[in-house]
Amino acid sequence: MTAEPRWPEGWTEVEKPSSLYRRFEFAAYPETRAFLDRLAGLSKETGLYPDLSFTRTHVNVTVHGTGGAAVDAEAQEFAARADALATVEAA
Amino acid sequence: MATNNGSNDIPGIALGMIETRGLVPGIEAADAMTKASEVRLIGRQFVGGGYVTVLVRGETGAVNAAVRAGADACERVGDGLAAAHIIARPHSEVEGILPSPAEAPLEPVGTPGS
């Protein structure tokens, strides 16, 4: 029996501290920067601010549960929406 | 009860860091970060090998905006941006190793003979 993943595809779950992370790769800095802007908009909308680490061509996003708690549905939804923001660039 | 939501006695809990190649993009990043949003520049560290890290604290949204602006500034100064990092809620245990504005080092850290 295959258990259905509890988080969006491409994200890795970390147990301690409870979080989801994903690395997004981009071809050049302007694309990285555009993604960061869209991600900031999503954070402002949802009130959920992930830890971010980025260089010119990649962004690591680490989503924690609301208020530092375990990864919850809100964090999973944020992860899914972050995926969509990254694919906007690729389209 | 212990909390992992960071210190409450610092205005704004988020921590933003930009590591640059060279001092000029570091200063440029610090200038852009503090002009871009309401953050406090809490220090800069000479990491070694020409790398410089500048650190800011503030509200999460402000730190996010500041770091993005700082990264842009680095990009304008050649190949200055090495890495940028935002921790939305640093653990209270981390506070002790972070520079405070009054303690910002004036001399390079770890420089032999200094």
N, CA and C atoms of all chains as a GROMACS GRO file, in nm:
protein
  615
    1MET      N    1   0.084  -0.119   0.000
    1MET     CA    2   0.000   0.000   0.000
    1MET      C    3   0.088   0.125   0.000
    2THR      N    4   0.059   0.217  -0.087
    2THR     CA    5   0.140   0.338  -0.094
    2THR      C    6   0.069   0.452  -0.023
    3ALA      N    7   0.138   0.505   0.075
    3ALA     CA    8   0.078   0.617   0.149
    3ALA      C    9   0.084   0.743   0.063
    4GLU      N   10  -0.022   0.817   0.066
    4GLU     CA   11  -0.026   0.941  -0.011
    4GLU      C   12   0.059   1.047   0.059
    5PRO      N   13   0.152   1.113  -0.014
    5PRO     CA   14   0.235   1.213   0.051
    5PRO      C   15   0.151   1.326   0.110
    6ARG      N   16   0.195   1.374   0.224
    6ARG     CA   17   0.118   1.477   0.293
    6ARG      C   18   0.161   1.617   0.251
    7TRP      N   19   0.257   1.625   0.158
    7TRP     CA   20   0.307   1.754   0.117
    7TRP      C   21   0.321   1.756  -0.036
    8PRO      N   22   0.328   1.874  -0.096
    8PRO     CA   23   0.336   1.883  -0.242
    8PRO      C   24   0.462   1.814  -0.296
    9GLU      N   25   0.449   1.763  -0.417
    9GLU     CA   26   0.562   1.694  -0.481
    9GLU      C   27   0.681   1.788  -0.496
   10GLY      N   28   0.799   1.735  -0.472
   10GLY     CA   29   0.919   1.816  -0.485
   10GLY      C   30   0.966   1.875  -0.353
   11TRP      N   31   0.882   1.871  -0.254
   11TRP     CA   32   0.917   1.923  -0.123
   11TRP      C   33   0.965   1.809  -0.035
   12THR      N   34   1.059   1.841   0.050
   12THR     CA   35   1.113   1.743   0.143
   12THR      C   36   1.069   1.779   0.285
   13GLU      N   37   1.024   1.680   0.357
   13GLU     CA   38   0.981   1.706   0.495
   13GLU      C   39   1.098   1.684   0.589
   14VAL      N   40   1.116   1.776   0.678
   14VAL     CA   41   1.216   1.764   0.784
   14VAL      C   42   1.141   1.749   0.915
   15GLU      N   43   1.186   1.653   0.995
   15GLU     CA   44   1.112   1.627   1.121
   15GLU      C   45   1.146   1.727   1.230
   16LYS      N   46   1.277   1.754   1.246
   16LYS     CA   47   1.317   1.845   1.353
   16LYS      C   48   1.411   1.950   1.298
   17PRO      N   49   1.372   2.076   1.295
   17PRO     CA   50   1.240   2.125   1.328
   17PRO      C   51   1.140   2.090   1.218
   18SER      N   52   1.018   2.072   1.256
   18SER     CA   53   0.916   2.032   1.160
   18SER      C   54   0.901   2.137   1.051
   19SER      N   55   0.935   2.097   0.929
   19SER     CA   56   0.932   2.194   0.819
   19SER      C   57   0.932   2.122   0.685
   20LEU      N   58   0.901   2.197   0.583
   20LEU     CA   59   0.910   2.150   0.444
   20LEU      C   60   1.009   2.240   0.374
   21TYR      N   61   1.095   2.181   0.289
   21TYR     CA   62   1.182   2.269   0.212
   21TYR      C   63   1.190   2.224   0.067
   22ARG      N   64   1.221   2.318  -0.018
   22ARG     CA   65   1.241   2.288  -0.159
   22ARG      C   66   1.339   2.388  -0.218
   23ARG      N   67   1.420   2.337  -0.311
   23ARG     CA   68   1.515   2.423  -0.381
   23ARG      C   69   1.461   2.452  -0.520
   24PHE      N   70   1.450   2.579  -0.552
   24PHE     CA   71   1.404   2.622  -0.684
   24PHE      C   72   1.524   2.676  -0.762
   25GLU      N   73   1.542   2.624  -0.882
   25GLU     CA   74   1.655   2.666  -0.966
   25GLU      C   75   1.606   2.760  -1.076
   26PHE      N   76   1.686   2.861  -1.106
   26PHE     CA   77   1.652   2.956  -1.211
   26PHE      C   78   1.773   2.979  -1.301
   27ALA      N   79   1.745   3.027  -1.422
   27ALA     CA   80   1.853   3.043  -1.519
   27ALA      C   81   1.940   3.165  -1.489
   28ALA      N   82   1.879   3.269  -1.436
   28ALA     CA   83   1.953   3.393  -1.414
   28ALA      C   84   1.890   3.471  -1.299
   29TYR      N   85   1.963   3.573  -1.252
   29TYR     CA   86   1.919   3.648  -1.135
   29TYR      C   87   1.782   3.715  -1.152
   30PRO      N   88   1.753   3.777  -1.267
   30PRO     CA   89   1.621   3.841  -1.280
   30PRO      C   90   1.505   3.744  -1.256
   31GLU      N   91   1.522   3.619  -1.297
   31GLU     CA   92   1.417   3.520  -1.273
   31GLU      C   93   1.408   3.485  -1.125
   32THR      N   94   1.525   3.471  -1.062
   32THR     CA   95   1.528   3.444  -0.918
   32THR      C   96   1.457   3.557  -0.843
   33ARG      N   97   1.490   3.678  -0.883
   33ARG     CA   98   1.437   3.797  -0.816
   33ARG      C   99   1.285   3.808  -0.835
   34ALA      N  100   1.239   3.776  -0.955
   34ALA     CA  101   1.095   3.783  -0.982
   34ALA      C  102   1.021   3.681  -0.895
   35PHE      N  103   1.079   3.563  -0.881
   35PHE     CA  104   1.017   3.460  -0.796
   35PHE      C  105   1.013   3.509  -0.651
   36LEU      N  106   1.121   3.570  -0.605
   36LEU     CA  107   1.124   3.620  -0.467
   36LEU      C  108   1.016   3.725  -0.444
   37ASP      N  109   0.994   3.810  -0.543
   37ASP     CA  110   0.891   3.912  -0.532
   37ASP      C  111   0.752   3.848  -0.520
   38ARG      N  112   0.729   3.747  -0.605
   38ARG     CA  113   0.598   3.681  -0.601
   38ARG      C  114   0.580   3.606  -0.468
   39LEU      N  115   0.688   3.548  -0.421
   39LEU     CA  116   0.683   3.476  -0.293
   39LEU      C  117   0.654   3.573  -0.178
   40ALA      N  118   0.713   3.691  -0.186
   40ALA     CA  119   0.687   3.792  -0.082
   40ALA      C  120   0.541   3.834  -0.084
   41GLY      N  121   0.484   3.843  -0.202
   41GLY     CA  122   0.342   3.874  -0.214
   41GLY      C  123   0.255   3.767  -0.150
   42LEU      N  124   0.295   3.643  -0.173
   42LEU     CA  125   0.221   3.531  -0.113
   42LEU      C  126   0.232   3.534   0.040
   43SER      N  127   0.351   3.566   0.089
   43SER     CA  128   0.370   3.576   0.234
   43SER      C  129   0.283   3.686   0.293
   44LYS      N  130   0.279   3.798   0.223
   44LYS     CA  131   0.197   3.910   0.272
   44LYS      C  132   0.050   3.870   0.275
   45GLU      N  133   0.009   3.797   0.174
   45GLU     CA  134  -0.132   3.755   0.165
   45GLU      C  135  -0.168   3.654   0.274
   46THR      N  136  -0.077   3.558   0.296
   46THR     CA  137  -0.109   3.449   0.389
   46THR      C  138  -0.060   3.475   0.532
   47GLY      N  139   0.033   3.568   0.547
   47GLY     CA  140   0.091   3.592   0.679
   47GLY      C  141   0.190   3.484   0.719
   48LEU      N  142   0.230   3.403   0.625
   48LEU     CA  143   0.325   3.295   0.654
   48LEU      C  144   0.459   3.328   0.587
   49TYR      N  145   0.559   3.349   0.669
   49TYR     CA  146   0.690   3.388   0.617
   49TYR      C  147   0.788   3.272   0.631
   50PRO      N  148   0.829   3.212   0.520
   50PRO     CA  149   0.924   3.100   0.527
   50PRO      C  150   1.066   3.152   0.548
   51ASP      N  151   1.156   3.064   0.588
   51ASP     CA  152   1.298   3.097   0.584
   51ASP      C  153   1.341   3.089   0.438
   52LEU      N  154   1.422   3.182   0.395
   52LEU     CA  155   1.466   3.186   0.256
   52LEU      C  156   1.617   3.192   0.250
   53SER      N  157   1.672   3.119   0.157
   53SER     CA  158   1.816   3.128   0.131
   53SER      C  159   1.830   3.133  -0.020
   54PHE      N  160   1.902   3.232  -0.068
   54PHE     CA  161   1.912   3.239  -0.214
   54PHE      C  162   2.047   3.290  -0.259
   55THR      N  163   2.082   3.251  -0.380
   55THR     CA  164   2.198   3.305  -0.450
   55THR      C  165   2.146   3.362  -0.582
   56ARG      N  166   2.234   3.379  -0.680
   56ARG     CA  167   2.189   3.439  -0.806
   56ARG      C  168   2.090   3.347  -0.880
   57THR      N  169   2.108   3.217  -0.865
   57THR     CA  170   2.029   3.127  -0.951
   57THR      C  171   1.949   3.020  -0.876
   58HIS      N  172   1.941   3.030  -0.748
   58HIS     CA  173   1.852   2.936  -0.678
   58HIS      C  174   1.795   2.997  -0.552
   59VAL      N  175   1.682   2.943  -0.512
   59VAL     CA  176   1.617   2.985  -0.387
   59VAL      C  177   1.581   2.860  -0.309
   60ASN      N  178   1.621   2.855  -0.184
   60ASN     CA  179   1.577   2.748  -0.094
   60ASN      C  180   1.466   2.804  -0.006
   61VAL      N  181   1.353   2.739  -0.009
   61VAL     CA  182   1.240   2.784   0.072
   61VAL      C  183   1.214   2.681   0.181
   62THR      N  184   1.210   2.725   0.305
   62THR     CA  185   1.180   2.635   0.417
   62THR      C  186   1.055   2.687   0.487
   63VAL      N  187   0.951   2.608   0.481
   63VAL     CA  188   0.823   2.649   0.538
   63VAL      C  189   0.802   2.578   0.672
   64HIS      N  190   0.780   2.657   0.773
   64HIS     CA  191   0.750   2.601   0.906
   64HIS      C  192   0.599   2.611   0.928
   65GLY      N  193   0.554   2.538   1.026
   65GLY     CA  194   0.413   2.550   1.063
   65GLY      C  195   0.383   2.687   1.120
   66THR      N  196   0.257   2.723   1.122
   66THR     CA  197   0.217   2.853   1.173
   66THR      C  198   0.263   2.869   1.318
   67GLY      N  199   0.325   2.982   1.347
   67GLY     CA  200   0.369   3.010   1.484
   67GLY      C  201   0.478   2.917   1.532
   68GLY      N  202   0.554   2.858   1.441
   68GLY     CA  203   0.663   2.770   1.481
   68GLY      C  204   0.617   2.630   1.516
   69ALA      N  205   0.491   2.599   1.494
   69ALA     CA  206   0.438   2.467   1.527
   69ALA      C  207   0.469   2.368   1.414
   70ALA      N  208   0.414   2.247   1.426
   70ALA     CA  209   0.436   2.145   1.324
   70ALA      C  210   0.377   2.189   1.190
   71VAL      N  211   0.429   2.127   1.083
   71VAL     CA  212   0.378   2.158   0.949
   71VAL      C  213   0.229   2.125   0.945
   72ASP      N  214   0.151   2.222   0.906
   72ASP     CA  215   0.007   2.204   0.904
   72ASP      C  216  -0.047   2.228   0.762
   73ALA      N  217  -0.177   2.222   0.750
   73ALA     CA  218  -0.240   2.238   0.619
   73ALA      C  219  -0.208   2.373   0.558
   74GLU      N  220  -0.197   2.473   0.643
   74GLU     CA  221  -0.166   2.608   0.595
   74GLU      C  222  -0.028   2.612   0.530
   75ALA      N  223   0.068   2.548   0.594
   75ALA     CA  224   0.204   2.542   0.540
   75ALA      C  225   0.207   2.463   0.411
   76GLN      N  226   0.132   2.355   0.406
   76GLN     CA  227   0.128   2.273   0.285
   76GLN      C  228   0.066   2.350   0.169
   77GLU      N  229  -0.036   2.429   0.200
   77GLU     CA  230  -0.098   2.509   0.095
   77GLU      C  231   0.000   2.616   0.046
   78PHE      N  232   0.075   2.672   0.140
   78PHE     CA  233   0.176   2.771   0.101
   78PHE      C  234   0.278   2.708   0.007
   79ALA      N  235   0.322   2.586   0.040
   79ALA     CA  236   0.420   2.516  -0.042
   79ALA      C  237   0.365   2.493  -0.184
   80ALA      N  238   0.239   2.451  -0.190
   80ALA     CA  239   0.177   2.426  -0.321
   80ALA      C  240   0.168   2.554  -0.403
   81ARG      N  241   0.134   2.663  -0.336
   81ARG     CA  242   0.121   2.790  -0.408
   81ARG      C  243   0.258   2.844  -0.448
   82ALA      N  244   0.360   2.816  -0.368
   82ALA     CA  245   0.497   2.856  -0.405
   82ALA      C  246   0.540   2.783  -0.532
   83ASP      N  247   0.504   2.657  -0.541
   83ASP     CA  248   0.533   2.579  -0.663
   83ASP      C  249   0.474   2.648  -0.786
   84ALA      N  250   0.350   2.691  -0.771
   84ALA     CA  251   0.282   2.755  -0.883
   84ALA      C  252   0.352   2.884  -0.922
   85LEU      N  253   0.404   2.956  -0.823
   85LEU     CA  254   0.474   3.082  -0.851
   85LEU      C  255   0.603   3.057  -0.928
   86ALA      N  256   0.666   2.944  -0.900
   86ALA     CA  257   0.792   2.912  -0.970
   86ALA      C  258   0.764   2.870  -1.112
   87THR      N  259   0.655   2.800  -1.134
   87THR     CA  260   0.626   2.751  -1.268
   87THR      C  261   0.576   2.863  -1.359
   88VAL      N  262   0.531   2.972  -1.300
   88VAL     CA  263   0.494   3.090  -1.381
   88VAL      C  264   0.614   3.133  -1.464
   89GLU      N  265   0.733   3.128  -1.397
   89GLU     CA  266   0.857   3.169  -1.462
   89GLU      C  267   0.892   3.075  -1.577
   90ALA      N  268   0.871   2.946  -1.553
   90ALA     CA  269   0.910   2.847  -1.653
   90ALA      C  270   0.818   2.849  -1.775
   91ALA      N  271   0.696   2.893  -1.755
   91ALA     CA  272   0.596   2.891  -1.863
   91ALA      C  273   0.629   2.992  -1.972
   92MET      N  274   0.718   2.838   3.045
   92MET     CA  275   0.728   2.745   2.933
   92MET      C  276   0.822   2.802   2.827
   93ALA      N  277   0.907   2.716   2.778
   93ALA     CA  278   1.002   2.762   2.677
   93ALA      C  279   0.928   2.794   2.547
   94THR      N  280   0.979   2.890   2.478
   94THR     CA  281   0.921   2.924   2.350
   94THR      C  282   1.030   2.921   2.244
   95ASN      N  283   0.994   2.885   2.124
   95ASN     CA  284   1.093   2.887   2.016
   95ASN      C  285   1.060   2.996   1.916
   96ASN      N  286   0.991   3.098   1.964
   96ASN     CA  287   0.952   3.206   1.874
   96ASN      C  288   1.048   3.324   1.877
   97GLY      N  289   1.164   3.304   1.939
   97GLY     CA  290   1.263   3.410   1.937
   97GLY      C  291   1.248   3.505   2.054
   98SER      N  292   1.340   3.599   2.060
   98SER     CA  293   1.340   3.692   2.172
   98SER      C  294   1.229   3.795   2.156
   99ASN      N  295   1.172   3.836   2.270
   99ASN     CA  296   1.066   3.936   2.266
   99ASN      C  297   1.119   4.076   2.291
  100ASP      N  298   1.246   4.088   2.333
  100ASP     CA  299   1.296   4.220   2.369
  100ASP      C  300   1.369   4.288   2.254
  101ILE      N  301   1.360   4.232   2.136
  101ILE     CA  302   1.421   4.293   2.018
  101ILE      C  303   1.309   4.337   1.925
  102PRO      N  304   1.311   4.462   1.883
  102PRO     CA  305   1.206   4.509   1.794
  102PRO      C  306   1.213   4.436   1.659
  103GLY      N  307   1.119   4.350   1.635
  103GLY     CA  308   1.124   4.271   1.513
  103GLY      C  309   1.209   4.149   1.536
  104ILE      N  310   1.161   4.033   1.492
  104ILE     CA  311   1.231   3.912   1.529
  104ILE      C  312   1.311   3.852   1.414
  105ALA      N  313   1.277   3.888   1.293
  105ALA     CA  314   1.343   3.822   1.179
  105ALA      C  315   1.488   3.866   1.166
  106LEU      N  316   1.566   3.778   1.108
  106LEU     CA  317   1.709   3.805   1.085
  106LEU      C  318   1.737   3.792   0.936
  107GLY      N  319   1.801   3.892   0.879
  107GLY     CA  320   1.838   3.888   0.738
  107GLY      C  321   1.989   3.899   0.724
  108MET      N  322   2.046   3.818   0.636
  108MET     CA  323   2.191   3.818   0.616
  108MET      C  324   2.223   3.817   0.468
  109ILE      N  325   2.320   3.897   0.431
  109ILE     CA  326   2.369   3.892   0.293
  109ILE      C  327   2.520   3.876   0.298
  110GLU      N  328   2.568   3.776   0.227
  110GLU     CA  329   2.713   3.755   0.219
  110GLU      C  330   2.759   3.803   0.082
  111THR      N  331   2.862   3.885   0.084
  111THR     CA  332   2.910   3.945  -0.040
  111THR      C  333   3.057   3.912  -0.064
  112ARG      N  334   3.095   3.922  -0.189
  112ARG     CA  335   3.237   3.906  -0.223
  112ARG      C  336   3.298   4.046  -0.228
  113GLY      N  337   3.366   4.081  -0.121
  113GLY     CA  338   3.428   4.213  -0.114
  113GLY      C  339   3.348   4.308  -0.026
  114LEU      N  340   3.416   4.414   0.019
  114LEU     CA  341   3.353   4.508   0.111
  114LEU      C  342   3.258   4.604   0.040
  115VAL      N  343   3.293   4.643  -0.083
  115VAL     CA  344   3.210   4.743  -0.152
  115VAL      C  345   3.066   4.693  -0.172
  116PRO      N  346   3.046   4.573  -0.227
  116PRO     CA  347   2.907   4.526  -0.236
  116PRO      C  348   2.843   4.506  -0.099
  117GLY      N  349   2.925   4.478   0.003
  117GLY     CA  350   2.870   4.465   0.138
  117GLY      C  351   2.814   4.596   0.188
  118ILE      N  352   2.889   4.702   0.167
  118ILE     CA  353   2.842   4.836   0.207
  118ILE      C  354   2.722   4.876   0.123
  119GLU      N  355   2.729   4.846  -0.005
  119GLU     CA  356   2.618   4.879  -0.095
  119GLU      C  357   2.490   4.805  -0.050
  120ALA      N  358   2.507   4.678  -0.013
  120ALA     CA  359   2.392   4.600   0.034
  120ALA      C  360   2.336   4.658   0.163
  121ALA      N  361   2.425   4.695   0.256
  121ALA     CA  362   2.381   4.752   0.384
  121ALA      C  363   2.304   4.881   0.361
  122ASP      N  364   2.356   4.963   0.272
  122ASP     CA  365   2.290   5.090   0.241
  122ASP      C  366   2.152   5.067   0.181
  123ALA      N  367   2.145   4.975   0.086
  123ALA     CA  368   2.016   4.947   0.020
  123ALA      C  369   1.917   4.885   0.117
  124MET      N  370   1.963   4.796   0.203
  124MET     CA  371   1.872   4.730   0.297
  124MET      C  372   1.809   4.829   0.393
  125THR      N  373   1.892   4.918   0.447
  125THR     CA  374   1.840   5.012   0.546
  125THR      C  375   1.754   5.121   0.482
  126LYS      N  376   1.778   5.149   0.355
  126LYS     CA  377   1.694   5.248   0.286
  126LYS      C  378   1.563   5.187   0.238
  127ALA      N  379   1.565   5.056   0.213
  127ALA     CA  380   1.448   4.992   0.153
  127ALA      C  381   1.334   4.973   0.250
  128SER      N  382   1.365   4.944   0.376
  128SER     CA  383   1.256   4.920   0.471
  128SER      C  384   1.304   4.942   0.614
  129GLU      N  385   1.212   4.931   0.706
  129GLU     CA  386   1.240   4.959   0.847
  129GLU      C  387   1.313   4.842   0.912
  130VAL      N  388   1.443   4.837   0.893
  130VAL     CA  389   1.523   4.734   0.956
  130VAL      C  390   1.641   4.799   1.027
  131ARG      N  391   1.700   4.725   1.119
  131ARG     CA  392   1.818   4.775   1.189
  131ARG      C  393   1.939   4.696   1.142
  132LEU      N  394   2.041   4.769   1.104
  132LEU     CA  395   2.167   4.704   1.066
  132LEU      C  396   2.238   4.668   1.196
  133ILE      N  397   2.248   4.540   1.225
  133ILE     CA  398   2.305   4.501   1.355
  133ILE      C  399   2.453   4.466   1.346
  134GLY      N  400   2.506   4.455   1.228
  134GLY     CA  401   2.650   4.430   1.222
  134GLY      C  402   2.697   4.385   1.086
  135ARG      N  403   2.827   4.379   1.075
  135ARG     CA  404   2.888   4.320   0.957
  135ARG      C  405   3.010   4.241   1.004
  136GLN      N  406   3.033   4.133   0.935
  136GLN     CA  407   3.140   4.043   0.974
  136GLN      C  408   3.230   4.019   0.854
  137PHE      N  409   3.361   4.027   0.877
  137PHE     CA  410   3.456   3.988   0.774
  137PHE      C  411   3.481   3.838   0.792
  138VAL      N  412   3.427   3.762   0.701
  138VAL     CA  413   3.430   3.617   0.717
  138VAL      C  414   3.566   3.560   0.684
  139GLY      N  415   3.637   3.623   0.596
  139GLY     CA  416   3.766   3.572   0.548
  139GLY      C  417   3.757   3.548   0.398
  140GLY      N  418   3.871   3.550   0.334
  140GLY     CA  419   3.873   3.527   0.190
  140GLY      C  420   3.802   3.635   0.111
  141GLY      N  421   3.788   3.751   0.170
  141GLY     CA  422   3.723   3.862   0.102
  141GLY      C  423   3.572   3.864   0.116
  142TYR      N  424   3.518   3.766   0.186
  142TYR     CA  425   3.373   3.761   0.204
  142TYR      C  426   3.332   3.848   0.323
  143VAL      N  427   3.222   3.919   0.305
  143VAL     CA  428   3.168   4.005   0.409
  143VAL      C  429   3.020   3.970   0.427
  144THR      N  430   2.977   3.962   0.552
  144THR     CA  431   2.836   3.935   0.579
  144THR      C  432   2.777   4.055   0.652
  145VAL      N  433   2.666   4.105   0.603
  145VAL     CA  434   2.595   4.212   0.672
  145VAL      C  435   2.463   4.156   0.725
  146LEU      N  436   2.426   4.198   0.845
  146LEU     CA  437   2.309   4.141   0.912
  146LEU      C  438   2.210   4.250   0.951
  147VAL      N  439   2.083   4.224   0.931
  147VAL     CA  440   1.977   4.318   0.971
  147VAL      C  441   1.872   4.243   1.052
  148ARG      N  442   1.802   4.317   1.136
  148ARG     CA  443   1.688   4.263   1.211
  148ARG      C  444   1.568   4.352   1.186
  149GLY      N  445   1.450   4.296   1.200
  149GLY     CA  446   1.328   4.373   1.184
  149GLY      C  447   1.209   4.282   1.172
  150GLU      N  448   1.095   4.340   1.141
  150GLU     CA  449   0.975   4.260   1.117
  150GLU      C  450   0.998   4.174   0.994
  151THR      N  451   0.930   4.061   0.991
  151THR     CA  452   0.958   3.963   0.886
  151THR      C  453   0.943   4.020   0.745
  152GLY      N  454   0.835   4.092   0.724
  152GLY     CA  455   0.813   4.149   0.591
  152GLY      C  456   0.918   4.252   0.555
  153ALA      N  457   0.956   4.331   0.654
  153ALA     CA  458   1.057   4.435   0.630
  153ALA      C  459   1.193   4.373   0.600
  154VAL      N  460   1.228   4.270   0.674
  154VAL     CA  461   1.356   4.203   0.650
  154VAL      C  462   1.357   4.138   0.513
  155ASN      N  463   1.245   4.077   0.476
  155ASN     CA  464   1.234   4.015   0.345
  155ASN      C  465   1.258   4.120   0.235
  156ALA      N  466   1.191   4.233   0.247
  156ALA     CA  467   1.207   4.339   0.146
  156ALA      C  468   1.350   4.393   0.147
  157ALA      N  469   1.406   4.408   0.266
  157ALA     CA  470   1.541   4.463   0.277
  157ALA      C  471   1.644   4.371   0.211
  158VAL      N  472   1.632   4.243   0.235
  158VAL     CA  473   1.730   4.149   0.179
  158VAL      C  474   1.718   4.143   0.026
  159ARG      N  475   1.595   4.149  -0.024
  159ARG     CA  476   1.581   4.151  -0.170
  159ARG      C  477   1.646   4.277  -0.228
  160ALA      N  478   1.625   4.390  -0.163
  160ALA     CA  479   1.686   4.514  -0.211
  160ALA      C  480   1.838   4.508  -0.200
  161GLY      N  481   1.885   4.450  -0.091
  161GLY     CA  482   2.030   4.437  -0.073
  161GLY      C  483   2.093   4.348  -0.178
  162ALA      N  484   2.023   4.241  -0.212
  162ALA     CA  485   2.074   4.150  -0.316
  162ALA      C  486   2.080   4.221  -0.450
  163ASP      N  487   1.979   4.301  -0.478
  163ASP     CA  488   1.979   4.380  -0.602
  163ASP      C  489   2.101   4.473  -0.606
  164ALA      N  490   2.127   4.536  -0.492
  164ALA     CA  491   2.240   4.629  -0.486
  164ALA      C  492   2.371   4.556  -0.512
  165CYS      N  493   2.384   4.437  -0.456
  165CYS     CA  494   2.506   4.356  -0.481
  165CYS      C  495   2.520   4.325  -0.629
  166GLU      N  496   2.410   4.294  -0.690
  166GLU     CA  497   2.413   4.260  -0.832
  166GLU      C  498   2.463   4.376  -0.917
  167ARG      N  499   2.435   4.496  -0.867
  167ARG     CA  500   2.479   4.614  -0.942
  167ARG      C  501   2.628   4.639  -0.924
  168VAL      N  502   2.687   4.578  -0.822
  168VAL     CA  503   2.831   4.597  -0.798
  168VAL      C  504   2.903   4.469  -0.840
  169GLY      N  505   2.912   4.452  -0.967
  169GLY     CA  506   2.982   4.335  -1.021
  169GLY      C  507   2.918   4.205  -0.976
  170ASP      N  508   3.003   4.110  -0.937
  170ASP     CA  509   2.955   3.978  -0.898
  170ASP      C  510   2.954   3.970  -0.745
  171GLY      N  511   2.890   4.065  -0.683
  171GLY     CA  512   2.902   4.081  -0.538
  171GLY      C  513   2.823   3.984  -0.453
  172LEU      N  514   2.709   3.937  -0.503
  172LEU     CA  515   2.622   3.855  -0.418
  172LEU      C  516   2.673   3.711  -0.409
  173ALA      N  517   2.710   3.670  -0.289
  173ALA     CA  518   2.749   3.530  -0.267
  173ALA      C  519   2.627   3.451  -0.223
  174ALA      N  520   2.555   3.501  -0.124
  174ALA     CA  521   2.436   3.431  -0.075
  174ALA      C  522   2.356   3.525   0.012
  175ALA      N  523   2.229   3.496   0.025
  175ALA     CA  524   2.142   3.574   0.114
  175ALA      C  525   2.056   3.477   0.191
  176HIS      N  526   2.023   3.514   0.313
  176HIS     CA  527   1.944   3.423   0.396
  176HIS      C  528   1.853   3.502   0.487
  177ILE      N  529   1.732   3.452   0.501
  177ILE     CA  530   1.634   3.515   0.591
  177ILE      C  531   1.583   3.408   0.685
  178ILE      N  532   1.597   3.433   0.815
  178ILE     CA  533   1.537   3.345   0.915
  178ILE      C  534   1.421   3.422   0.977
  179ALA      N  535   1.302   3.372   0.956
  179ALA     CA  536   1.184   3.445   1.002
  179ALA      C  537   1.178   3.451   1.154
  180ARG      N  538   1.212   3.341   1.219
  180ARG     CA  539   1.206   3.338   1.366
  180ARG      C  540   1.329   3.267   1.423
  181PRO      N  541   1.437   3.340   1.439
  181PRO     CA  542   1.555   3.275   1.498
  181PRO      C  543   1.523   3.226   1.640
  182HIS      N  544   1.578   3.113   1.677
  182HIS     CA  545   1.558   3.060   1.812
  182HIS      C  546   1.626   3.153   1.912
  183SER      N  547   1.568   3.160   2.029
  183SER     CA  548   1.623   3.250   2.131
  183SER      C  549   1.769   3.218   2.164
  184GLU      N  550   1.809   3.092   2.147
  184GLU     CA  551   1.948   3.053   2.174
  184GLU      C  552   2.045   3.119   2.076
  185VAL      N  553   1.994   3.156   1.958
  185VAL     CA  554   2.080   3.216   1.856
  185VAL      C  555   2.113   3.362   1.890
  186GLU      N  556   2.024   3.424   1.966
  186GLU     CA  557   2.041   3.567   1.994
  186GLU      C  558   2.179   3.598   2.052
  187GLY      N  559   2.230   3.506   2.132
  187GLY     CA  560   2.357   3.530   2.200
  187GLY      C  561   2.478   3.541   2.109
  188ILE      N  562   2.469   3.484   1.991
  188ILE     CA  563   2.586   3.491   1.901
  188ILE      C  564   2.570   3.597   1.793
  189LEU      N  565   2.457   3.667   1.797
  189LEU     CA  566   2.436   3.773   1.699
  189LEU      C  567   2.492   3.905   1.752
  190PRO      N  568   2.553   3.984   1.665
  190PRO     CA  569   2.600   4.114   1.711
  190PRO      C  570   2.481   4.206   1.738
  191SER      N  571   2.496   4.292   1.837
  191SER     CA  572   2.395   4.395   1.859
  191SER      C  573   2.448   4.522   1.796
  192PRO      N  574   2.362   4.621   1.767
  192PRO     CA  575   2.411   4.742   1.700
  192PRO      C  576   2.527   4.806   1.773
  193ALA      N  577   2.524   4.802   1.908
  193ALA     CA  578   2.630   4.865   1.986
  193ALA      C  579   2.760   4.786   1.982
  194GLU      N  580   2.748   4.657   1.949
  194GLU     CA  581   2.865   4.570   1.951
  194GLU      C  582   2.919   4.539   1.813
  195ALA      N  583   2.869   4.606   1.713
  195ALA     CA  584   2.914   4.577   1.577
  195ALA      C  585   3.066   4.589   1.569
  196PRO      N  586   3.132   4.486   1.521
  196PRO     CA  587   3.278   4.486   1.523
  196PRO      C  588   3.336   4.594   1.435
  197LEU      N  589   3.438   4.659   1.487
  197LEU     CA  590   3.504   4.763   1.410
  197LEU      C  591   3.626   4.709   1.338
  198GLU      N  592   3.674   4.595   1.384
  198GLU     CA  593   3.792   4.534   1.323
  198GLU      C  594   3.753   4.400   1.261
  199PRO      N  595   3.826   4.359   1.159
  199PRO     CA  596   3.798   4.229   1.100
  199PRO      C  597   3.803   4.118   1.204
  200VAL      N  598   3.708   4.026   1.196
  200VAL     CA  599   3.703   3.915   1.289
  200VAL      C  600   3.794   3.804   1.239
  201GLY      N  601   3.879   3.753   1.329
  201GLY     CA  602   3.961   3.638   1.294
  201GLY      C  603   4.082   3.672   1.211
  202THR      N  604   4.116   3.801   1.203
  202THR     CA  605   4.234   3.839   1.125
  202THR      C  606   4.358   3.823   1.211
  203PRO      N  607   4.452   3.739   1.171
  203PRO     CA  608   4.572   3.718   1.253
  203PRO      C  609   4.647   3.849   1.273
  204GLY      N  610   4.689   3.869   1.396
  204GLY     CA  611   4.770   3.986   1.426
  204GLY      C  612   4.693   4.113   1.447
  205SER      N  613   4.561   4.108   1.434
  205SER     CA  614   4.483   4.231   1.452
  205SER      C  615   4.442   4.247   1.597
   0.00000   0.00000   0.00000
